């Protein structure tokens, strides 16, 4: 989803009711932290090596948050864990009679999708977006937004994310408008 409170719960229930795909709940570890950590470590390999070496050589004059094991070993471990999570989800969906599975995540991050697609090239991604007024009302009702500055920030982020989503040329990323999903559930579910 482009923003919290966009209707991912409805989409989760609709897709799972198709009896072909099981949509799991919000497990951020799988879809956000493992791939983003992989990306961060890949980008900062030289910094990690340098920081680790300085600490090992007795240079205690700076903080060492990047003193980590060899980046290639960390990446291999993260990738192995990522695929372990995939297998757990696949097995659980299969145990319940579903041939396919997915995750419900109220986030949209093109880099995250790119990383997941590198790891799972046949993965498909749905991104739900909703009218900004309804998103704002829902966020206010839940207490996520309670002043003009936060409201403006949410609306600005929403506009940028929707533009990014709609401008995407990724054939494995399907934008789904919440209002169209509500108005034409059968047609939109078939399209998905």
Secondary structure, DSSP 8 states (H G I E B T S, - for coil): --SSSSSHHHHHHHHHTTTSEEEE---HIIIIIHHHHHHHHHHTHHHHHHHHHHHHTT--SS--TT--S-HHHHHHHHHHHHHHHHHHHHHHHHHTT-SEEEE--S---HHHHHHHHHHSTT--EEEEE--HHHHHHHHHHTTS--SHHHHHHHHHHHHHHHHHHHH---TTEEEEEHHHHHHTHHHHHHH-
